[in-house]
Amino acid sequence: MRLAIGIFTSRLDRLGGYFHRLKTLINGLAVLGNEVVLIQTNWAYQNSQIFFHSVSTLPVKSLVVDFPLMDLRYSRIGFPAFWNLPLVRYIPDDIDLLDLHDPIIRIPVQRSYRVVFSHNHFSPYIKAHFRNCGFRSASFLFEIPLLSKMLNGFQNRVDGYITETGNQRQWIIDKYNVPETAVAAVPPGFDLDLIQAFHRTANNSIAEPFIILFSGRVHSWKGVYELLEAFTLIAAKYPNWNLHFVGDGPAVSDLQKKARQKGLQDRVVFWGSVDHPQAVELAAKSDIFVLPSYIESFPLSLLEAMALGVPVIATDVGGIREHLVHPMVTGLLIPPKNHQALSHALVRLISDPEYRTSLGKNGRTKTQGFTNKKMVQSTASFYEKVLAK
């Protein structure tokens, strides 16, 4: 199978789950014997250097197209003028399948290849995303007309659609009358070797201070301000617990300032941007993992923490309940934007070490089927099903 994967406007973050999913997918498809061509505009390439460095050693070909495309998602150029870009002119000859990850491409009705669309933001969560994240998610609302047009004329424009969760899959099937066989839910996977390497340290910490950990993009929509507020409420009562933030983002400096104002600068640690193995190692050494996001689809950081056996607290959003957190059994769920509920959940776990251990063990068992190998195999199988139509 000769595949082209198009990523035209994405900015890939080092700790972003999409970064690791895509790199793993490309490598896995190539290992299975497929020829993979990765296509990006020059702008996207310049803003994803870490990603391109990481795939440079993989058995894939990279094609950077010379197209003056800037970041559509943040209005540096107008949306309407650049919808339905005819970037298909850059698609290599003789490919079997094009997997698109951006909703701006004009897909010709007559073509020699199949098209799969992997755009997981377009889901039942889109309105919640806008309510909770505000302007940051406005671009997703702009994308809806194009995506709706694409899905309303599904058979003429797209041959297959990949989501991350079953809820997303069913929503697309019901809303757009898409054949069930044309949509697949393929959750992300974790690196089994990496998880096994660090699992021996997970949940075995007996030395103080104990660690509450957040890992991901340090942005307000990830609930990082609520996490700091929740920790502030319990800090005096539990002086042997610290809060760690792993990752970078626009909220870091403001959170550091607030920590100093609260007199917690020695107990709130910011690791900054680290590589993926180090992020997993830090998660393994933590005692509680917290992901208080306003919106998520299927968060890789939460999956990895659970696979390590670390007890987790997460907000009840997106696909978290569907796939990962069975409330009170594999983790604790709280409503988003609620630092009081988060502080209560932290106290519940801090005050009961045996319950933390139980949640960690149950969470590890729950996640064992979500491996990179399964993700790659499921994706490749869906590609083959689409090609066999």
N, C-alpha and C positions, 0 to 999 in steps of 0.2 A: 504494500500500500504506500502510495506517495502522498504525503500530507503537507498542507500549508496551514500554518497557524498565524492569524493576523491579530496584532495588538497595536492599534493605531494611536490611541490617546492616553494610554495608561502610564501612570507614574508608579513604579514598583518600589515599595519600601522594603528595607532589609529584613525587618521582622514581620512583614505582612504575610498573612496566610496565603494570599494569592501568589505572591512571589514563590513560595515553596511549593505550592500545588503545581504551578505552571512548570517550574524547573523539573520537578519530579516526573510530571506527565511527559514532558519532552524527552527526558532521559529514558523513561520506561518504554515509551513507544519506539524509540530508536533501538533499544536493547531487544525488543520483540521482533526486530527485523524490518521496521518501517523506515522509509526515507522521510525525514522531517525538515521542512523549510520554515524558518521563523521570519515573519515579515513585520517590520515596524517603520513608521515614518522617522525621518531624521530627528524631529523634535522629541518623539517618544524615546528614541535611542539615546539622545543626549541626557534625558532625564531618568534613564534606567541603567546607568553604567554599571552599577553593582550587579544587576541581574545579568547583563551581557558578559560581564567578567565571569560570572558563575557558570554560564552556559558555554563559554568559549572552549572548554575542555570536553564538552559533550559531543556525541556524534550527530550534530545537526548543522545545517547551513543557515547562516544569518543573512537576510536581505534587508538592507536599509534603503528605503525609497526616498528619492529627493523630491519631497512634497512639502510646500511651506505651510505645514499644519502646526498650529500652536495648541495650547491646552484648551480644548473646547469646553471642558467642564467648569471652567472658572471665568468664562466670558471675556477672555483676552481678545477674542474675535467674536463676531456675532454668530449665534446659533443658526438662525434660519438660512443664511447664505451658504452654510456649509453642511446642511443636512443632505443625506444621500450622495455623499462624495463618490465619484466614479473611480475609486482606488482599485477596482478590479482589473484595471489595465495593467497593474503591476503583478497580478497573479501569475506565477510561472506556468509554462506550458506543460501539458501532460500530467497534471496533478489529478488525483482521484477524489480528494476531499479537501474542502476549505473549512477550517474551524475558526469562526470569527468571535472575537471577544469585545468588540465595540459596535455600537448601533448606528454608525454613521455611513455605512457602506451601501452603495447602490448595487443591488444584486440583479444581474440580468436574468430574464426569464429563460432565454436560450443559452445554455452553457454546457460544457462537456464534463463538468465535475459536480459532485454533490456538495451541499452546504449544511454544516451544523453550526448552530448558534449557541454559544456558551456565555450567557449574560445574566449572572445570578442576582443582580440588583433588581431586575424587573420581576416583581413578585408581589404577593399580598402585603409585603412589608413596606412598599414604597410610600404610602401615605403616612404610616407611622414614622418612617424615616424623616419625612418632611416636617411632621409635627415636632419631633424630638430634636432634630438636627438643624432645622431652619435653613438659612441661606446655603449652607454647605451642600445640601441635597437638592437645591432648586434645579440643578442641571438634570437630575433624574426625571423631574416632571417634564422638562423640555424634551426628553428622549421618548416619553410615552407615545406621542402621536406617531413617530416613526416606527417604534416597536409594535404598536397596535396595527399599523398598516402591514407590517411584515407578517404578523401572526394571523390577521384576518385573511390574508392571501397566502396562507402557510404553504400550500403545496406548490405555488408558483415561485416562492421566494426562498423558503427554507425547507430542507428535507428532514431535519432533526433538531431537537432542542435539548440542551443539558442544563439541569438545575442542580442545586446542592441538597435540597430537602424534598420530602414527599409532599409537604404542604404547597411548596412552589409548583411542583409538577401538577398536582391536582387542580390548582387554581388556573393554570394555563390551559389545561384540558377543558375545564368547565367553561371558562370565560370566552375562549376563542374556538371552541368546538374542534380542537386539534385531536387527531387520532391518538389513542393511548400509546400505540407502538412507536409514535414519533417523538415521544418525550421520555427522557430518562433522568432519574434522580441519582446522581453520583456524588456522594459526600467526599470531602477531603480525607486524606489518610495521614498517619504519622510514620516517621522513620523508625521501624521496629528495632533495628540495630542500635540506633541512637538512644531510644527509650530504654532498651535493655542494659545499655552501658551505664546509664545513670540511675536506674531504678533501685540499685542496691543502697543508694544514699537517701532515697525518698522516704519521708515520714519517719526517719530514724533519729532525728535530731533530739538530743537530750541536753545539749549545751545551750545556755542562754547567751544572747537574747534570741527568742523565737521570732520567726519572720512571717509577716503577711506580705504577699507578693502580688503585684500587678505586672503583666508583661504585654506589650503591644504599643501601638501609636499613642503617645501621651497627648490626647486631644480631649476637649470638653465633652464630645459626644460619647467618649468611652467611659464617662462617669467618674473621671479621676478627681474632680472637685468633691463629689459626694463621698468618695473613698477617703480623702483627706479629712473631711468634716467628721465622718464616722470614726476615724481613728482618733481624732481630737477628743471626741466624747468619752473614749475609753482609755486614753493614754495614761491618765493619772492612776487609774485603778489597776492597770496591768503594766507596770514599769519594765517588765522583762520581755515585752513585745515591741518589735520595730516594724516599720512599714517601708517596703522597697518598691521602687518603680524601675522597671527595665524597659528601655526603649527611649525614643526621642520624639519630639513633637512641639507644637506651638505653645502648649500649656506648661512646659517645664519651668521656665523662668518664673512665671507667676506662682506656680505651686511652691517653688523654692522660697519665694518671698513670703508666702502665707505661712509656710512651715516655720520660718524665722520669727514671724510676728507672733506665732503661737508658742514659741520657745521649744519647738520640736526639731530644730535643725539637726541635732545629733541623733535623732531617732527616725528621721525620714531620709532615706538614702536614694539617690538618683544615679543609676548605673549608666545612663545614656544608651547610645546605640551599640549593641554588641552583636557578634555573629550568632547564627542559629544554635550551634552546639553549646555555646556559653549560656544562651538564654534557657535552653533545656536543662543545663546543669544547675543554674540558679533556681529554676522551678523545682528541681528535684530536692534541693537543699531547703526549700521553704516549708513552712508548717501549715499554712492556709493560702490557697490561691484564690484571688478575687477578680472577677470580670464584671464590673457594674455598668456595662454599655447600655446606651439608649436603644440601639438597634444592632442586630447581628444576623447573619445568615447561618453559618456553621463555623464557629471560631476555632481555628487550629490551636491557638494557645490554650484554650480550655480543654480541648481534646487531649493535648499532650500532657497537661497537668494531671488529668484524670488517669491517663495511661500510665503515668509515673506512680500513681497511688496517693497523690496529694489530695486532701479534702478540698472541695471547691464551694465557693459562693458565687452565684451568677444571677443576672437579671432574667426575668421570664419573658424573653423576646425571641423572635425569629424561630430558628430550628433547634434552640437549646433544649427545650422540654421534649420535643419530638424525638430527638436522637440521643441526647446525652444525660440530662439531669432528671432523674426520677425524684421528685421532691421528698426530702427527708431520708432518702435511701442511698442515692448516688451523689447527692449534693444538696445544697440549700438554694432555693429560688426566692428572689425578692423583686418587688416592682422597681422599675427604673426611676431615677431622679428622687430617691428616697433615702437620705443618709441615716434617718432614724432606724428604718428597717434594716439597713446594712449594719449599723452598730449593734442592733439586737442579735443579728445573725453571727456577727463576730464574737460577741460575748458567749453565745450558745456553744460555739466550737472551742473557744479559748478555755472555757470553764469545764469542758468535758473531754479530756484526752482520749478516752476509750471510744467516744462517739466519733471523734476525728479519725481515729484508726479505722473504725467500721465504715465510715463514708469513703475513705480512701481505698479500702479493699473492694468495696462494691463498685466504686467508680472505675477502678482498674479492670474489673471483670466486664463491666458494661462496654468498655471501649475496645476490647480485644479484636473485634472484627473490622475496625476501621484502620487498615494498614495501607501504606502506599501501594503495595503490590495489588491489593484488591481494587483500589481506585483506578490504577492503570489498566488492569484487566477489564474492569467494567466499562471504562471509556473505549478501549479498543474493541470490545464486543459490540458496543452500540454503533461505533463507526462501521463495523462490518455489516451490521443489520441494515444501516442506512444505505450502504453501497449495494446491498443485495436486493433492494426494492426493484 
